Amino acid sequence: MKNVTDKHKILIFCAGIVTVIVVFYYYILIPQQDRIAQLTSTYESERQRVQTIEAFAKAHPDIGVYEQELNNKIATVDKMLPHNIELSEFIVEVEKSASNSGLQLTKFKPGQEVNKNGYREIPLELVVKGDYFQTLAFLKKLEDLTRFNSGNNVSVQYRDGQLESKILINIYSFGVNQQEQTKTNGKGANPK
């Protein structure tokens, strides 16, 4: 009988040790491993941020010069895609490009602006007279203007000893027309 009680004591002792190990594993070891993994992840993300900042600081040691470069780029973008439609500057550039190419600008007709996704598109019709090579030079200059534009169509006819070229282009402006936006949103519409 004494052997049975000793066996029970050993079994109870083993069960107690197993219980302590299980409790230790589930309530201490696993939460600590989760916390270590979380801290490791946080450390890695912070280390990457520090490396990014160090790389930026190394690439741009003089922040004032970098800021000026950014301001110049923003000014260039604002010229390419202005916030207002302002056709007058573009008309002057087109007339100057036409005359420098030896062409006569006979027509400049803006179309109805169209609101797109965050920008406006303004179609323009240009008619110029001159020879073939002058027209090619003008098209190249038109492409190189400061304001972003895209050519859609060029039709050429021979009249009175000269080529008459009808050029359809689009220019762009950042933002949307507020009147048009209120119409599409249902605001400002006249109820009947």
Steps between C-alpha positions, in 0.01 A plus 500: 500500500792717571616452138167623369518818700854559388386452141218747562743746651725467199204541263373803690851646501533439123153647438598803708820547300310465170240752624773747597666455160168548312410809707849640451483433125153649438500788748863611500697367204247555216408858606870583529568359151209705359633812670852432368363456145301823533803692629719353223249615239487850652878511513531399132250763384672772707841387371373529141364849571836604646682358195265693270562823690877439502498430124300820441739701719799351315345573158402855599758639743385860441126503561469861380632408155268200487204716599586745222518211250155385612360852470641525147342168407166610647520825301568301182204273567280802571600643162432170326169437675373829649208526739321750278413470133680825401519467122666839439853383584455190291369707205807725520731196502318344204513825299870540578572138400304543176682820403841352596418205272405732217131411514196722504254415779158565345270344759507423870170362625459362853233236556286419800703391802436150629533397864696179539612319812669787688596705195345690211560442132461795261487414128651755259487534124798666333526583131840598359625577148849431371709233337556141610827550686371810678199299615724222631716752685185654651370162614834431673488841670140439601608177666776682690278778644503541877131416533419134463305432181419204282434494130190314389476558128680680220336546162686669215359653183678674216346845431627804314852362465534428874412224741214576735526279807216453745640377831280372781668495840399477863649703781446411862435676826514359852174484698141501385262777401290575811185582300525172312571310821190640672289397200630143513455480879141618473574824684404822332260324265173681456217291643182494291 
